[in-house]
Amino acid sequence: SPAGLYKGGYLVYLCDSHTHTRISFDCTAFLSDMMAAAVQAGVQELCITDHCDLLDGDGKPTPTFPWQEALDQYHSRGDAPLTVRLGLELGSAPYNPQAARAILAQAGEELDVVLGSLHNWIGAQNNQDFYFTNFTADPGLCRQAVENALTHTWKLVKEYPDCYDSLAHINYPLRYMARDGQHLTLEPFRDQVEEIFRQVAASGHALEVNTCRSVSLEEWLPLLRWFKDCGGEYVTVGSDAHQPEHMALGIPEALELLQEAGFSHVTTYQGRRPVLHKL
C-alpha cells in the first residue's frame, strides 16, 4: 500500500518538516537513521533542518554553519521511497542578521526551507537558551521570557523576512516553563502574537506547528485559528525529532488540527517556495 496516512477513505500527505541529524549539536543520528525511521512511519516527505544557532546555549555567538558537512551528508542519502528535502533551522537571526544572511548565501540552490526560530533570550539573561532558565521560583520571569521572545520574533518577521520561510515553534519558551511547573499560554499576549501572524501572512510566509515529539499539541488549535483569522495560508508541520524513534510523532494529530482550524492544505517547501498538499 502507498506510504502515508489514511483517514476517512483518502490518503493524507504525511510529511515531517522539522527534524535533526548529527549535524546538530544535540543529535547523534545519521541521516540514514532518520530516513529509515521516516519510511517506517509512513512519511512521504522528510525535511532535515539541522540547528544553525547564532547564539549557543550559553549565549556565546556562533556565526558559522558547517555547510560542507551538511551537504556531503545530504548528497549521500541515496535512493529512498520518500522525498528528502534539505532545510535549516536558523536561530536568533535578529541577533546577527549579517551572519544569518551570509550563512544562507553559502547554502547554494539546494536549500529548500529555512525555519526561523528563537531559542535564546536576546539582550537579557546573558542571551542564554530558554532551556537553561530556571522558571520554578519566579513566575514573573515567565512573562519576561515570552515578551523577549515575541519582541525578537516580531523583529525577525518584520525586518528580516529573507531569513526564514516558516516561523518555528512560536511557543518555544513555554516548554521550559511547563517543565518547571509554571503553566502559561500565549492568550495574555494575543494582540502581540496576532500582530506577528498578520505580518507572516502578509509576507507570504508560513507558520509551523511543532508537535515537540507529540508532547505539544493541545495549545496549537487556538494559535492556528488566530493565524487563519490573520490571513494565514501556509502551515508546515514538524515533530522536532532528534532521534529516529521520535520521527513523525504527533504529525497525524497536527494535520487534524489544521483541518479543524479551517485549513485545507499542509505546506512543504522546495527551493524556498511553498508547495501545497490537500488535507
C-alpha positions in Angstrom: 0.0 0.0 0.0 1.2 3.6 -0.6 3.0 5.4 2.2 1.1 8.0 4.2 -1.9 8.2 6.4 -5.4 7.0 5.5 -8.3 9.0 7.0 -11.9 8.7 6.0 -11.0 6.7 3.0 -8.5 9.0 1.4 -4.8 9.5 1.6 -3.4 12.3 3.7 0.1 13.6 2.8 2.3 12.7 5.7 5.3 15.0 6.0 7.7 15.9 8.7 9.4 19.3 8.1 11.4 19.7 11.3 13.9 17.0 12.1 17.6 16.8 13.1 20.7 14.7 12.4 24.2 14.5 13.8 25.0 17.9 12.2 23.0 19.4 15.1 24.9 19.8 18.4 22.1 17.9 20.3 21.6 14.9 17.9 23.7 11.9 17.2 21.6 10.2 14.5 22.8 9.9 10.9 20.6 10.9 8.0 20.3 7.3 7.1 18.8 6.5 10.5 16.2 9.3 10.2 15.3 8.3 6.7 14.7 4.7 7.7 12.6 5.8 10.6 10.6 8.1 8.3 9.9 5.2 5.9 8.8 3.0 8.8 6.4 5.8 10.0 4.9 6.1 6.5 6.3 9.6 5.9 6.2 10.7 2.3 8.3 13.8 2.6 11.1 14.3 5.1 13.0 17.6 5.7 16.2 17.7 7.6 16.5 21.1 9.4 19.7 21.0 11.5 20.5 23.7 14.0 22.3 26.8 13.0 22.0 28.9 16.1 23.8 32.3 16.0 23.8 32.1 19.8 24.7 28.8 21.5 23.1 27.6 24.7 25.2 29.7 26.9 24.7 32.8 24.8 28.0 32.7 23.0 28.0 34.0 19.4 28.3 31.2 16.8 28.2 32.9 13.4 29.0 29.9 11.2 27.5 26.7 10.0 29.3 23.5 8.6 27.6 23.6 5.2 30.1 21.3 3.6 29.5 18.6 6.1 25.7 19.1 5.8 25.8 18.9 2.0 28.1 15.9 2.0 25.6 14.1 4.2 22.6 15.2 2.1 24.3 14.0 -1.1 25.0 10.6 0.4 21.3 9.9 1.0 21.0 7.6 -2.0 17.6 6.3 -3.2 14.7 6.1 -0.8 10.9 5.6 -1.2 10.3 9.1 0.1 11.2 12.7 -0.8 14.1 14.1 1.3 14.5 17.9 1.5 17.4 20.0 2.8 16.4 22.6 5.3 18.0 24.7 8.1 16.7 25.8 11.5 18.2 29.3 11.7 18.2 30.5 15.3 18.4 34.1 16.6 18.7 35.8 13.2 17.8 39.2 14.7 20.9 39.0 16.9 23.2 38.9 13.9 21.3 39.4 10.6 24.6 39.9 8.7 25.8 36.4 9.7 22.4 34.9 9.1 22.4 36.2 5.5 26.0 35.1 4.9 25.2 31.6 6.1 22.1 31.4 3.9 24.1 32.7 0.9 26.6 29.8 1.4 23.9 27.2 1.0 23.5 27.5 -2.7 20.4 26.4 -4.6 19.8 23.1 -2.8 18.4 24.7 0.3 14.6 24.0 0.4 13.4 25.7 3.6 14.6 27.9 6.4 12.8 27.6 9.8 13.1 30.8 11.7 13.5 30.1 15.4 14.3 31.8 18.6 15.8 29.6 21.3 17.5 32.3 23.3 16.9 35.4 25.3 18.4 38.3 23.4 19.7 41.3 25.3 18.8 39.7 28.7 19.8 36.7 30.9 23.2 36.6 29.2 21.5 35.6 25.9 21.2 32.0 27.2 18.8 29.4 25.7 15.4 29.4 27.4 16.2 25.8 28.2 18.7 26.8 30.8 16.4 29.3 32.5 15.0 28.2 35.9 11.4 29.3 35.9 10.5 27.4 39.1 10.6 30.2 41.7 9.8 33.3 39.6 6.5 33.4 37.7 7.4 37.0 36.7 10.3 35.6 34.7 7.9 33.6 32.6 6.2 36.8 31.3 9.6 38.4 30.7 10.7 35.4 28.7 7.6 35.4 26.5 7.8 39.2 25.9 11.5 38.9 25.0 10.8 36.0 22.6 7.9 37.8 20.9 9.7 41.1 20.6 12.5 39.4 18.7 10.1 37.3 16.7 8.4 40.5 15.5 11.8 41.8 14.6 12.5 38.7 12.6 9.3 38.7 10.6 9.2 42.5 10.1 12.9 43.3 9.4 14.5 40.1 8.2 11.8 38.2 6.2 14.6 36.8 4.0 16.0 34.9 7.0 13.1 32.5 7.3 10.3 30.7 5.4 8.3 29.1 8.2 8.1 30.6 11.7 9.2 27.7 14.0 7.7 26.9 17.4 6.5 30.4 18.5 5.6 28.8 21.8 9.2 27.5 22.5 9.7 29.2 25.9 6.5 27.7 27.2 8.1 24.2 27.0 10.5 25.0 29.9 8.0 26.9 32.0 5.9 23.8 32.0 8.9 21.7 32.8 9.4 23.9 35.8 5.8 23.8 37.0 4.7 27.1 35.5 1.8 26.9 33.1 1.5 29.9 30.8 -0.2 30.2 27.4 0.1 32.8 24.7 -3.5 34.0 25.4 -2.4 37.0 27.5 -0.1 38.0 24.6 -2.7 37.5 21.9 -2.5 41.1 20.5 1.3 40.8 20.0 1.0 37.3 18.6 -1.7 38.3 16.1 0.5 41.3 15.0 3.2 38.8 14.2 0.8 36.5 12.4 -0.6 39.3 10.3 3.0 40.1 9.2 3.8 36.4 8.5 0.6 36.1 6.4 1.0 39.4 4.5 4.6 38.5 3.5 3.6 35.1 2.2 5.4 33.1 4.9 4.3 30.0 6.9 3.6 29.2 10.5 5.0 25.9 11.9 3.0 23.6 14.1 5.7 21.9 16.1 4.5 18.8 17.9 7.6 18.6 20.1 7.6 14.8 19.5 3.9 14.7 20.4 4.4 16.5 23.7 3.0 19.8 22.4 -0.3 19.5 20.6 -3.3 20.9 22.5 -2.1 24.6 22.5 -1.9 24.7 18.7 -5.6 24.8 17.9 -6.2 28.4 19.2 -2.9 29.5 17.6 -3.9 28.1 14.2 -7.3 29.8 14.4 -5.6 33.1 15.2 -3.3 32.6 12.2 -6.2 31.7 10.0 -8.1 34.9 11.1 -5.0 36.9 10.4 -5.0 35.8 6.8 -2.5 32.9 7.2 -2.5 30.3 4.4 0.7 28.3 4.7 1.3 25.9 7.7 4.2 23.4 8.0 4.2 20.6 10.5 7.2 19.1 12.3 8.0 16.7 15.0 11.3 18.3 16.0 12.7 14.7 16.1 16.2 14.4 17.4 16.1 10.6 17.5 14.8 8.1 15.0 12.2 6.8 17.4 10.6 10.3 17.6 10.1 10.6 13.8 6.7 12.0 12.9 5.3 11.8 16.4 2.2 13.9 16.6 2.1 14.7 12.9 -1.2 12.9 12.1 -2.8 14.8 15.0 -1.3 18.1 13.8 -2.9 17.5 10.4 -6.2 17.0 12.0 -5.8 20.3 13.9 -5.1 22.1 10.7 -8.4 20.8 9.3 -10.3 21.7 12.5 -8.9 25.3 12.3 -10.1 25.6 8.7 -7.0 25.0 6.6 -7.4 22.9 3.5 -3.7 22.2 2.9 -0.5 21.4 4.6 2.6 23.1 3.3 6.1 21.8 2.4 8.9 23.7 0.7 11.0 23.1 -2.3 13.7 25.7 -3.3 12.3 28.0 -0.6 8.9 28.1 -2.3 5.7 26.7 -0.7 4.1 23.6 -2.1 0.5 22.8 -1.0 -0.8 19.3 -0.3 -4.5 18.9 0.2 -5.7 17.6 3.6 
